[in-house]
């Protein structure tokens, strides 16, 4: 390229870059102009350094904004009319997690796992974000089993699933009756997270120093089968009723359990006695009124 052509090319290149930048800026202005003022105000307050990439207003009054946050992570936020409901963020790096979450995972049995996906869920009515770490890990003789680990922002290790829960973005509106029931039945409990587990609405709560899993089938308290069960682990020194132990010895005399869970349900409470050293993690559920 001779000098004359070079000087001719440079202004054209600068003009093209300027035009492209202006075009993108105009597209962004057009996009944000579609967002209702109240939502835009709340969004800008929550995510002042975010770059909006798309906006959708749905016929059922849900509004969805996709954006890139200040850490360059892709995220989606939902509003019901003008009320914030849910933000779901794909976290790109384990090092971006809060230190307490990193430490909790490092101290778990999965510390050497190669994490594939990390998600952060923030929901209205739940004070702390919930982090989900997805990876494949062996269970005894079975390699590459799907694992989904849930950790609260303060480092509380909540639960592990060995199957994929339903997509959280399908469940933006959580029924208020669920929150009301938990507040009434488990006074003083903190709700630490939510997952739709096989079609059941499961809430992770911290109550009286224990992590409990409260599960609902229905959405309204008037629904048949509204509350399904609450399950939580008892300590190794838990006192099991004599009638439960007697029934276990009678029906399964060779069985030795390593873990005990208590199950509250509308049909009556029971104990789940489980041997986690067994290849199939064998266990038996025995009603406390047996």
C-alpha positions in Angstrom: 0.0 0.0 0.0 1.5 3.3 -1.0 1.4 6.4 1.2 -1.5 8.0 -0.7 -3.7 4.9 -0.4 -2.8 4.5 3.3 -4.1 8.0 4.1 -7.2 7.2 2.0 -7.8 3.9 3.9 -7.3 5.3 7.4 -10.2 7.8 7.3 -12.5 5.2 5.8 -11.6 2.7 8.6 -12.1 5.3 11.3 -15.4 6.2 9.7 -16.5 2.6 9.6 -15.6 2.1 13.3 -17.5 5.2 14.3 -20.5 4.2 12.3 -20.5 0.7 13.8 -20.2 2.2 17.4 -23.0 4.6 16.7 -25.2 1.9 15.3 -24.7 -0.2 18.4 -25.4 2.7 20.6 -28.6 3.4 18.7 -29.7 -0.2 19.1 -29.0 -0.1 22.8 -31.0 3.1 23.2 -33.8 1.6 21.3 -33.7 -1.5 23.4 -33.6 0.3 26.7 -36.4 2.6 25.6 -38.8 -0.4 25.5 -38.2 -1.1 29.2 -40.8 0.4 31.6 -39.4 3.3 33.6 -39.9 1.7 37.0 -38.1 -1.5 36.0 -35.3 0.5 34.4 -34.8 2.5 37.5 -34.7 -0.5 39.8 -32.4 -2.4 37.4 -29.9 0.5 37.2 -29.9 0.7 40.9 -29.2 -3.0 41.3 -26.7 -3.4 38.4 -25.2 0.1 37.6 -22.4 -1.3 35.5 -24.4 -3.8 33.6 -24.7 -3.9 29.8 -28.2 -4.9 28.6 -28.3 -7.3 25.7 -32.0 -8.1 25.3 -35.5 -7.3 26.8 -38.7 -9.3 26.5 -42.2 -8.3 27.8 -44.4 -11.3 28.0 -48.2 -11.4 27.9 -48.5 -12.8 31.5 -46.9 -9.5 32.9 -43.4 -11.0 33.2 -40.5 -8.8 31.9 -37.1 -10.4 31.2 -33.8 -8.6 30.8 -30.7 -10.3 29.7 -27.4 -8.5 30.5 -23.7 -8.8 31.2 -22.7 -7.8 34.7 -19.7 -6.0 35.9 -17.7 -9.3 36.1 -18.6 -10.0 32.5 -20.9 -12.9 33.5 -24.1 -13.4 31.6 -27.2 -13.0 33.7 -31.0 -12.8 33.4 -33.4 -10.8 35.6 -37.2 -11.2 35.8 -39.8 -8.6 36.9 -43.5 -9.4 37.6 -45.0 -6.1 36.3 -42.6 -3.7 38.0 -41.6 -5.9 40.9 -38.2 -7.7 40.9 -38.6 -11.5 41.3 -35.5 -13.4 40.3 -31.9 -12.9 39.0 -30.0 -15.9 37.6 -26.3 -15.5 36.8 -23.9 -17.9 35.1 -20.6 -17.5 37.0 -17.6 -18.1 34.8 -14.9 -18.9 37.4 -14.8 -20.6 40.8 -12.6 -17.7 42.0 -15.4 -15.2 41.5 -17.4 -16.9 44.2 -17.5 -15.4 47.7 -14.6 -16.8 49.8 -16.9 -18.6 52.2 -18.5 -20.4 49.3 -15.1 -21.4 47.9 -14.0 -22.6 51.3 -17.2 -24.6 51.8 -16.6 -26.4 48.5 -12.9 -26.9 49.1 -13.8 -28.6 52.5 -16.4 -30.9 50.9 -15.8 -34.4 49.5 -15.8 -32.9 46.0 -12.8 -30.5 46.4 -10.9 -32.1 43.5 -13.8 -32.2 41.1 -13.6 -30.3 37.8 -16.6 -27.9 38.0 -18.4 -27.5 34.7 -21.0 -24.9 35.5 -21.7 -22.4 38.3 -24.9 -20.5 38.8 -26.0 -17.8 41.3 -29.7 -17.6 42.1 -31.2 -14.5 43.8 -34.9 -14.6 44.6 -37.4 -12.2 46.2 -38.3 -13.4 49.7 -34.9 -15.2 50.1 -32.3 -13.1 51.7 -29.1 -14.9 50.6 -28.1 -15.9 47.1 -27.8 -19.6 46.4 -24.9 -21.0 44.4 -25.2 -24.2 42.4 -22.0 -26.0 41.3 -22.4 -28.7 38.6 -19.8 -31.4 37.9 -19.4 -35.1 37.2 -18.0 -37.2 40.0 -17.8 -40.9 40.8 -20.1 -42.6 43.3 -18.3 -45.8 44.4 -18.1 -48.0 41.3 -20.0 -45.6 39.0 -18.0 -42.9 37.3 -19.2 -39.6 35.9 -22.4 -39.2 37.9 -24.0 -35.8 37.6 -23.7 -33.8 40.8 -25.4 -30.5 41.7 -24.1 -29.0 44.9 -26.0 -26.1 46.6 -24.2 -23.7 48.9 -25.6 -20.6 50.6 -23.6 -17.3 50.3 -22.4 -17.6 53.9 -20.8 -20.9 53.1 -23.5 -23.2 54.4 -23.3 -26.5 52.5 -26.9 -27.3 51.9 -27.4 -30.3 49.6 -26.2 -32.5 46.8 -28.4 -33.9 44.0 -27.2 -36.7 41.7 -29.6 -35.7 39.0 -30.5 -32.5 37.2 -33.1 -30.3 38.8 -35.6 -28.5 36.6 -34.5 -25.2 35.0 -34.8 -22.4 37.6 -36.0 -20.0 34.9 -39.2 -21.9 34.6 -40.1 -20.9 38.2 -39.9 -17.2 38.5 -43.0 -16.7 40.6 -42.9 -18.7 43.8 -46.3 -19.1 45.6 -46.7 -16.8 48.6 -48.6 -19.6 50.4 -45.3 -21.5 50.5 -43.6 -18.7 52.3 -46.6 -18.2 54.7 -46.7 -21.9 55.5 -42.9 -22.1 56.3 -43.1 -18.9 58.5 -46.0 -20.4 60.4 -44.8 -24.0 60.8 -41.1 -23.2 61.3 -41.1 -20.0 63.3 -37.8 -18.1 63.0 -36.6 -20.2 60.0 -34.4 -18.6 57.3 -35.2 -19.7 53.8 -31.8 -20.3 52.1 -32.9 -21.4 48.7 -35.4 -23.1 46.3 -35.2 -25.8 43.7 -37.8 -27.5 41.6 -36.9 -31.1 42.2 -38.7 -33.5 39.8 -41.8 -31.3 39.8 -41.8 -30.8 43.6 -41.2 -27.3 45.1 -38.4 -27.8 47.5 -37.2 -25.0 49.9 -34.0 -25.2 51.9 -34.5 -23.7 55.3 -32.3 -23.2 58.3 -34.4 -23.9 61.4 -33.2 -24.4 65.0 -29.6 -25.0 63.8 -30.6 -27.7 61.2 -30.9 -27.6 57.4 -34.4 -28.8 56.6 -35.9 -29.5 53.2 -39.6 -28.5 53.0 -41.4 -29.8 49.9 -44.7 -28.8 48.4 -46.8 -30.3 45.6 -49.6 -27.7 45.5 -49.2 -24.0 45.2 -52.2 -22.9 47.3 -52.9 -24.0 50.9 -56.3 -25.1 49.8 -54.8 -27.6 47.3 -55.0 -31.3 48.0 -51.5 -32.4 49.0 -50.3 -28.9 49.3 -47.5 -29.7 51.8 -45.8 -32.9 50.9 -43.1 -33.4 53.6 -40.2 -31.9 55.5 -37.0 -33.9 55.8 -33.8 -33.3 57.8 -30.9 -35.3 59.2 -30.6 -36.1 62.9 -27.3 -36.3 64.7 -25.5 -39.6 65.3 -26.5 -39.3 68.9 -30.2 -39.0 68.1 -32.5 -41.1 70.3 -34.6 -43.4 68.1 -37.9 -44.6 69.7 -37.7 -48.1 71.0 -40.7 -49.2 68.9 -38.9 -48.1 65.7 -35.7 -49.9 66.7 -37.6 -53.1 67.6 -39.5 -53.1 64.3 -36.1 -52.6 62.4 -34.5 -55.6 64.3 -37.6 -57.7 63.6 -37.9 -57.0 59.9 -34.2 -56.4 59.0 -32.1 -58.0 61.8 -28.8 -57.8 59.8 -29.2 -54.1 58.9 -26.9 -51.5 60.5 -27.6 -47.8 59.7 -25.0 -45.0 59.5 -27.4 -42.0 59.1 -30.8 -41.1 60.5 -33.3 -38.7 58.9 -36.6 -37.5 60.3 -39.5 -37.1 57.9 -42.6 -35.0 58.8 -45.6 -35.4 56.6 -49.4 -35.0 56.6 -49.7 -38.8 56.9 -47.6 -39.0 60.0 -43.9 -38.7 60.9 -41.3 -41.4 60.3 -37.6 -42.2 60.5 -35.4 -43.0 57.5 -32.5 -45.2 58.6 -29.8 -45.4 56.0 -26.5 -47.3 55.5 -24.4 -45.0 53.3 -21.5 -47.4 53.4 -23.7 -49.9 51.3 -23.1 -49.7 47.6 -26.8 -48.9 47.0 -27.0 -46.7 50.1 -29.6 -49.1 51.5 -32.2 -47.6 53.8 -35.7 -48.2 55.4 -38.4 -45.7 56.4 -40.3 -46.7 59.5 -43.2 -44.7 60.9 -42.8 -43.5 64.5 -46.2 -44.8 65.4 -45.5 -48.3 64.1 
